Amino acid sequence: MDQKVRYEIEFPINSSPQLLYQYISTPSGLSEWFADNVNSRGEFFTFIWNDSEEKARLASKKSGEKVKFKWIDENGKDTEYFFELHILVDELTKDVSLMVIDFADKDEVDESSLLWENQISDLKHLIGSV
């Protein structure tokens, strides 16, 4: 398997951090913009897109600030890959943005970034941040 590369993208979002956190940290919030359906059992989340299903473990969270999901392999073990959603608030302007940290194959970073842009666009429409 090719080594994936880490990349980060920041999206300005016109929202309160508290509202945004509900959409990035709960199965119901995530299923409204990130995946077709999201189920959770404790710290384990199942993300469903069409006929595809991926499992992840909620590796860490800081209330109102960030969540980090570690992808799990078919044996139920953590992989080295994760995605993190981090809410940033500018101290001076109070502008809110969402930092996405993810991994992709080197030749698929642009494609993965576009996918995130589309998903974040859905999230913005959902919370009225257009």
N, C-alpha and C positions, 0 to 999 in steps of 0.2 A: 504494500500500500504506500502510495506517495505521501511524503510529509506535507501536511497542510501548513499554510502560513496564516498568521494572526493579522487581522486588520481591524481598524476602528473607523466608525463614521459617526458624526454628530449631526443631529437634526434639531433645529429650533422648533419648539412646540409651545403654542399659546395655551397654557393650562396651568392649573395649580399643581404643585408636586403631589399633593395628597390624592387628587383625582387620577392623575397619571399613574401613580403607584398601584391603584386598584386594577388598572388595565394591564399592568406588566407582571403582577404578582399572584393573581388568582386564576384558577382554571376558567371561570366564567368570563373574566376580563380578557384573557388570552384567546379564548375561543371566538371572541367577537372580531379580532383583527389578525391574529398571528397564525392560527390553524383553523381548520374546519371544525374540529372538536378537540377539547382538552379535558382529560380526566386525571384525577389525582388520588393517590392512596398514601397518606402521610407525606413523606418527602419525595415520593416517586410520581412523576408526571408522564402521561402518555399523550403525545401530540399526533393528531390524525389529520392527514391531507389526502383527499380522494381515497385511494386504496392503500396509501402508504402510512405506516405507523412507526414513530420513533419514540424511544423511551429516554427520559432524562431524570436526574436526581437534582432536587433543589439543594445545591452545594452550599449556598450562603445567601443571606438576605439581611438587609438593613432597612428597617421600616421607614417608608417614605423616601428611600434613597436609591436602593439597588437590589437586583436579584441576579443570581448566577446559577445557571443550569448546566450540569455536566452530563454529556451524552453517555448512555450506557450501552455496552455491547450485547450481543445475543446471549451471553452467559450471565448477564446481570451485573457485570463489573463496570466500574467507571472507566471511561476512556480518558485520554489526555486532552480531549477537545471539549469545549464548552461554549456557551454564549452568555454574555452578560449584558444587562440593560441597566444603565446607570443614569439617574436623574441629576442633572447639574443645574444649579441656580447661581446666576451671576450675583455676587455680593452687592455691587453698586446698582445695577439696573433691575435686578430681580428677574431678569429674563430666564426662562426655563428652556432647557434642551435635554434631549435624550441621547446618550452616548451608547452606541451598539458596539460591542466587542465580539468578534466571531472568527471562525477559521474557515478557510476554503483551500482547495487545491490552487497552486500558483496561477494556473491558466484559467481559473474560474472566479477569481476575486471580483472582476468587473461584473460578471453575471450575478454573483451573490450580492454584491452591493446594490444592483438594480432591484433584485428581489426584496431586499430590506427597504429600499426607497418606496416600492409599491406597498409593502405592508405598513410602513410608517404613514404613508399617505392615507391608507384606510383608517389607521388609528386616529389621525388628525381629523378626518371627516366625522368619525364616530364621536369625538369629544368636542366637535365644533371649533377646532383650531385650524381654520383654513385661511 
